[in-house]
Amino acid sequence: MSIAVPEKNWFRAPEGAERIWIGLSLVWCLIMFLMMPYWHFKGKQNSTGEAYRVAPADFQARVLRTVETQSIGEENGLPIVEPPPGGDAYLLGRMWQWYPILKLKKDQTYRLHVSSMDLQHGFSLLPVNMNFHILPGYDHVLTITPTASGEYQVICNEFCGIGHHLMTGKIIVE
């Protein structure tokens, strides 16, 4: 017979050093489990975002209204928008562009609203390690406080079609 039935009393309870290693493993698992929420709140590394259902046309109307009222210039045919500190900044992803260019003030807090008009896009802010999936029909709201001046590239890190490699945007922090 190829399969042998195990003896009736095959299990032995852990003893000595084996019990110590099992105990240490359980303690380490608990520590690692508790570190996840601790670093989320105390480490300030993970952004707790909000998401709301929104019709893509309504989100686009908000973006266009913001461009009309807060535009301060233009670069390569794209408007540069400077929202008020503490206010809402809108960024629209569509094939194959992030619209508009945002100009933010250093050490000021903003609510960044990001959505897509057409496909799933990936919002990646370089060189900061921020990555979010942006879906049509959802307003993703991130509370951000830029802490360093400079120009930050926004790229799409989710393949969105033949012009995916051209989908870049910019956030300017002064």
N, C-alpha and C positions, 0 to 999 in steps of 0.2 A: 504494500500500500504506500502511495507516495505522500500522503498527508497523514501525519501522526497526531493523534489527539494529545494535547498537553496533559501533564499529570494534574490530578485534582487540586493539589495545593502548590501550584506553580509560582504564585506571587509571594515575594518576601517584602515585608515592610522595610522602608529605608532605615539605615542605622548609621550612627557615628558621623563620619565625614560627609557621607551622602546627604544626610539630613541638613548639615550645615550649608552645603552647596545649594540645595533646594531652597532653603530659607533665604540665603543671600540673593538668589535669582529672583525670588518673589519680591524682596525688598527693593532690588534694583528696578524691577518692572514698575512698582508703585512710584518710585522716584521719577522715572522717565515719564510716566503717565501724568504726574502732577506738574512736571516741568512744562508741558505743552500749554495749559491755560496760564501758568505763571508767566511764561515768555510772551504770550499773546498780549497780556495786559501790562506787564511791567517792562518787558523788553522793548516795547514800541517798535517792533519789527514788522508786525502784520497789521495791515489796514483792515479795520472792521468796516466793510462797506455796506451800503443799503442798496436795495434794488426794488424798483416799482414798475408795474406794467404801464406802458405808454404806447399809444399809436405812433408808428414811425413818422407820419405826417405831422402830428402834434409836436413831437420832439424837434423836427426840422423847423417848424414855425417858431419855437422858442429860440433855437439857434439863430435864425435869421433876424428875429426881433433883437436879440443881444448884439448881433453884428451891426444892425442899424443904429442902436443907441450907444454902443461902447467902442466902436471902431476908432482907432487912432492912426491908422496908416495901412499900408499895403506892402506885401513882399511877394514877388513872383506871381502876382495875380490873386494872392490870398489875403484877405483882410487880417490885420493884427488887432486883436480885441483885448482891452485892458479892463477887466471887471473890478468893481470896488473891493477893497480889502474887507474880508468878512462876508462877501457876497457869493453869488453863484457864478461859476464859470462853466461854459458849455463846449463840449468837443464832440463832433459828429464824425463817425467813421462811415465811409462809403467807398465803393469801388473807384478808385484806388487812391484814396486821399483821406487825410485827417483835416477837418475843417472846423474852425479857423485856426490861425496861429494865436496862441494865448500869451499875454504879457502879464506876469504876476510880480508882486512885491515880495522881497525877502522878509522872512519872519512874520508874515501875515497869513492868516488862515482863510482858506477858501473851501467851498463845496464844489468839487469838480463833478459835473454831470457828463457821463459818456454813454453814447448809444450808437447803434448801427442802423443804417437805412435799408440795407439789403441782405447781407450775409453775416455769418458769424465771423468776427474779427478778433484779433488778439491785441490788447493794449499793452505795450511794453515801453517803459520809460527808461531811456539809457542816459547815463551810466548807472542810474539808480536801479536796483533790482525790484521793480514793480511790474507784475504781470497779471493781467485780468482778461477773462473771456468776455467779449462784448457781443451781446445778442440783439437782433432786431426785436423791437417790442418791449424792451426793458431799459429803464433809465437807471444806470449804475451810478451811485453817488459815493464819492470818496472824499473824506475830509482830509485836506492836505495843508501842510505848512512848509513852504520851501525854506530851507535853512542855508542854502548856498547860492550865490549869484552865478549866472551862466546861461548858456543855451543848451537845452535838453532835447534830444531826439525822441520822438514818439514813432515807434515802428509797429507794424502789424506782424505778430508772430504766429498767426494762424493762416494757413494757405487759403487765399480767397479768390484765386483765379489767375489768369494770365498776366495781369499787371500787379500781382502781389509784391514783387520786388520794388515797385515804385511807391508803395504806400508808406510814406513817411510824413511826419508832421513835426511841429516844433513848439516848445514851451520856453519862453524867455523869462528869466528871473533877474530882476534888478534890485 
